[in-house]
Amino acid sequence: MKIGIVGIGHTKFGKTSEGIEQLMMSACTQALEDAGCPPDMVDAIYIGNFSSSFYSQCHLPAVLSSAFGGGKEITRVETACASGGLALKEAVIAISSGLYKTVLVVGVEKMTEASTDETLAILARAASRTEQKHGATFTSLFALIAQRHFYEYGTTEVHLAKVAVKNHKNAKCNPFSHFHQEVTIDEVLASSIIASPLKLLDCSPISDGAAAVLLTHQNISSRFKKSPIYVIGIGHDTAPVSLYDRAVLTSLPAVIGASMKAYQTSKLTPKEIDVAEVHDCFTIAELVQIEDLGFCEKGMSKVLIDEGRTDVAGDIPVNPSGGLKAKGHPIGATGVSQIVEIVKQLRGEAHDRQVTDAKIGLCCNIGGSGASAIVTILRRE
C-alpha cells in the first residue's frame, strides 16, 4: 500500500495576533485547497502539539472541531518537539490499517502569548525531573553535547556559526520564515552567550505557527489536484529522557534507531537522499544529526559544513527552508513544516531555494534533547 501527500499548507512563522484555532484552520484550509479536497472527504485529523498551555487553551481537538464545523474524528498527539512528526506517523498507520482513506495532519504551537519565563518553564517539562531540579535548560543540555563534540572531534564555534549563516541565508528565500535577514560568522560569534559554547544566534526562536498536510491512499489519489508525494519510509525511536542515562553525548540514539528503520522500510541508503530537513533547534543539533543519519562519518559533519556540501547547491542540501534556526520553531508545527518543505522541494515549488532535480527527501524531527525521533522519507514518482 502506498500513501501519498496530496495537499500542503503553512502559515508564516513568528509572532502573530492570531489564536491557535485560527492558525490551525489557516494551515488546514490551505492544504485542502492545494489538494482540491472538500472538507467532507477528510475522514480524520491528527494534531501535533506540544503544549497548548503556552496559550492557556487545552482540548485542541474540540477547539479545531468548532472551527472546522464538527463531525470529524480529531486526535491530539504529543511527544515534545517531535509531536508533528509523530502525528504524521499516526496518520500513516491509520490509513495503512484501512481505518481511513484521507487524513489531515496539522501541527501547531502558539508560544508568544506566554512570558519568556513561563515559556522556558513549560519547555523544561520535556526534560527529566532530575534535569529540571538542577536547573538544566535545553540550551544547556545541547551545550553539553557541543562541548563533548568539540573535545572528541575538534569541532569549533566557527563550525556552529557556519550552520547559522547557511540557514539564515536559506530562510531569506522562504516567505514563511520567522527571520529573513542574513547573518555573518562574526555576528554569530559576537552574539550573547546563552550556555557556552551556544550563543543567541545558535538558538532557534520562540515562534507561533502551523503547518498541515493531507494524506491519502494511493487508490484515490487521482481524485486530487496535485500528484502525490509518497511516504516510502518512516521510523520512530525513543531513548532515555536524561543525558546522564546515555552511553555517549555526541550521538542521539533515537535518531540512529529511527533512521535505520526508515532506511530499511524505504530500501534506501543515506547516499540516495537528495535533500534533508533536520531538527536544528540549536546549531550543534544539525551537525550531530548529519552524522547520526549517515550522511558522513562521526565527527566529520564539520567538513561537510566547511566544504559547503550542505548548502542548497551542495551534494546533500540540509535545511533549505532555513531550518528551525531561522524559519522558526513553533514546536508542534515543526515536524509537519519539515514535511511541507520536502514536498515543495520534490514538486519543484521551492523557488529560490530549490534543490536541483530533487526526487527523494528526508525529514528528521526530534523531541527533547533527542530522546524522541521520527525520520520520514518521501519520494516523487
Steps between C-alpha positions, in 0.01 A plus 500: 500500500628847409402814687543836334497862607267690268460832680716735708437814703722729706456824693775752548714420805575773754287707734136542403180627654310201358373243750591133496169406336557755222851370438376141473213592269722711275746215443222241460307716252812554291573125492144420390506770234840384376360148457161608368343304784162588652490481881250215498757273331723517809446193717711606798740767624815463712636802685868518593534729803745510789327726751199718437568632852711767327164632385294387803278286279482124530261252328625596155301231314175663613638847430584398143166323463320823587692686233481216245127450535488181706446141397866398486707252698781719632793380711777703664850347502781610734864401521676829577659663192437183294121531535446597137706213362321252723160634394599426140610148596165436670319616186709263288416212733129587496482501120716186473264318735206571272321702769512823297560597138578870537658660806598858575802562725553843654783606728459814707646702784404842635796594718532878511200562727701376798782694664857386441519355851172312454614373160831370637320330789259322264784397268700359792219253571616299197824422688534257790395605850861464610622734229225746586591480871859596422397795285589352162347659193503355151759760405728376777439135411589555136795711616631190680460303176692774315781508756547125474489514120770769509713284731466176303502624141655847491178676404511874577271795558572607142347176370185570702493855366522372143182297559320816614632701203383233253154468650439874523603530134248229408225652716533828312352315200211353701197730532375306806819551704520672837825670391587636157833666571834335431768487770878477483733268686630797699147602599423150623823482699439845650142427608420452869610177667196302615674179615861471387584433222146572374421862430177679423540448125562128553146464639162470331243768589167488684236497225132467421384306198334200340556263208274234350514211254225289346576129461303246304502141381651449154174354369325837521795738449383574144199683643721788611661789310863430589701190419584318824837509668528157656601411855736210428672465836430598858684416820434587862720438804523616860804524731542585871373848578814607691843559349666334800324172416660482155822319418637786287424869467604551139225287344122494526414129522133558417603665171726207415223251579228691316714556192596132479129410498422764237784387274394139543135559410590722204778264385726803460838609633610846621687553171169492312347796689488815286391751765443495877322703764650437844410626845750782563349630824864595567779508245679204660184291452531533122862380504420201723200396289698524175728237651234284664297489177801354321582793272861487623719321752482598867680825564517594132193725472733797548667408169165497319429847639847631413476371143149637442361154432185565708420821309202504263744444212698234686482123462294454820299821554384531861223734617432695180194639684726680747447230760374561852791739546369764260163381367381477863398232747132499601556163661200293396510643149867425434477135396214571260676809366799282412271274298347802321847620399606162364173469305570841345853396413385178337224681309751759379309781674774637732598787266825675604592223745419216261733200505565394140313187391414387854319167491551356851484700822541427870365666815643449849282633782628460858350560843669625815877455498459243224315245714228458236552491125291447189674467164284515187608437141299634207524431127378668182393258226 
